[in-house]
Amino acid sequence: MDKDMIHSYCMKLTGTTHDYKEEWGAHRYQIGDKLYAMIGGNATGKPVLTLKCEPNRAEELRETYEDIIPGYYMNKTHWNSIYMNSNIPMDVVENLIQHSYGLVFDKLTKKVQQQITSQ
């Protein structure tokens, strides 16, 4: 899993904005000013990709993949972190990014959703 590939994939999703939060040392990807993906490090500096996830699916993923853990520094029920040096297939990672994006998009107001989809 490569940071540049993740960046490229996220930036293809309609309405995505990207910034770098210096004090967190993290690249953030947002839709409608709401976070859906973040690349940063855990307490030991090990790189992780953190994504929003439906709670039941989040648990299943943690049980299936040892490199998917409860969201580092996030609500552990709704967020998962994936170790960047894992061997989780990129199509799985892309699916999880899309899932996170969709969860956040669906919570936006209809007006904001409409503004995003008309871009």
C-alpha positions in Angstrom: 0.0 0.0 0.0 1.6 3.2 -1.2 0.8 6.7 0.0 0.9 8.2 -3.5 -1.6 5.6 -4.8 -3.9 6.3 -1.9 -3.6 10.0 -2.5 -4.4 9.6 -6.2 -7.4 7.4 -5.5 -8.8 9.8 -2.9 -8.4 12.8 -5.1 -10.4 11.0 -7.9 -13.5 10.9 -5.6 -15.8 13.9 -6.4 -15.5 16.8 -4.1 -12.5 15.5 -2.2 -10.2 18.1 -0.7 -6.8 17.4 0.8 -4.6 19.2 3.3 -1.7 18.5 5.6 -2.3 19.1 9.3 1.2 20.0 10.6 0.5 19.5 14.3 -0.9 15.9 13.6 1.7 15.1 11.0 -1.2 13.8 8.9 -2.6 14.1 5.3 -6.3 14.6 5.5 -9.0 13.9 2.9 -12.4 15.5 3.3 -15.7 15.7 1.6 -17.9 18.7 2.5 -15.4 19.7 5.2 -15.8 16.3 6.9 -12.9 13.9 7.3 -13.1 10.5 5.5 -9.5 9.4 5.3 -6.2 10.3 7.0 -2.7 9.1 6.5 -0.5 9.6 9.5 1.4 7.7 12.1 0.5 5.8 15.3 2.2 6.4 18.7 5.4 4.8 17.5 5.4 6.7 14.2 4.3 3.6 12.2 2.4 4.9 9.1 -1.4 4.2 9.1 -4.3 4.9 6.9 -7.4 5.7 9.0 -10.9 5.4 7.5 -14.5 5.7 8.7 -16.3 2.3 8.7 -19.8 1.0 9.6 -19.3 -0.6 13.1 -20.2 -4.2 12.2 -18.0 -4.2 9.1 -15.2 -2.6 11.2 -15.3 -5.5 13.6 -15.3 -8.1 10.8 -12.3 -6.4 9.1 -10.3 -6.4 12.3 -11.0 -10.1 12.8 -10.1 -10.9 9.2 -7.0 -8.8 8.8 -4.4 -8.5 11.5 -3.1 -5.2 10.0 -6.5 -3.5 10.4 -6.9 -2.2 13.9 -9.3 0.1 15.8 -8.9 3.7 14.5 -5.8 5.3 16.0 -6.7 8.4 17.9 -10.3 8.2 16.6 -13.6 6.8 17.7 -12.8 3.1 17.8 -16.4 2.1 16.9 -16.6 4.1 13.7 -13.0 4.2 12.5 -10.3 1.6 11.5 -6.6 2.1 10.9 -4.7 0.1 8.4 -0.9 -0.3 8.6 0.6 1.2 5.5 3.2 -1.6 5.2 0.5 -4.3 5.2 0.0 -6.7 2.4 -3.8 -6.0 2.2 -4.7 -6.0 -1.5 -5.1 -2.5 -3.0 -8.6 -3.4 -4.3 -9.7 -4.0 -0.7 -8.1 -0.7 0.4 -9.9 1.1 -2.4 -13.2 -0.5 -1.5 -12.7 0.7 2.1 -11.8 4.2 1.0 -15.0 4.3 -1.1 -17.0 2.9 1.9 -15.6 5.7 4.1 -16.3 8.4 1.5 -19.9 7.1 1.1 -20.6 7.1 4.8 -19.4 10.7 5.2 -21.2 11.8 2.0 -24.5 10.3 3.1 -24.4 12.4 6.3 -23.9 15.7 4.5 -26.9 17.9 4.0 -28.8 17.4 0.8 -27.7 20.9 -0.3 -24.0 20.1 0.2 -24.5 16.7 -1.5 -26.0 18.5 -4.5 -23.2 21.0 -4.6 -20.6 18.2 -4.6 -22.3 16.1 -7.3 -22.7 19.1 -9.6 -19.0 19.7 -9.7 
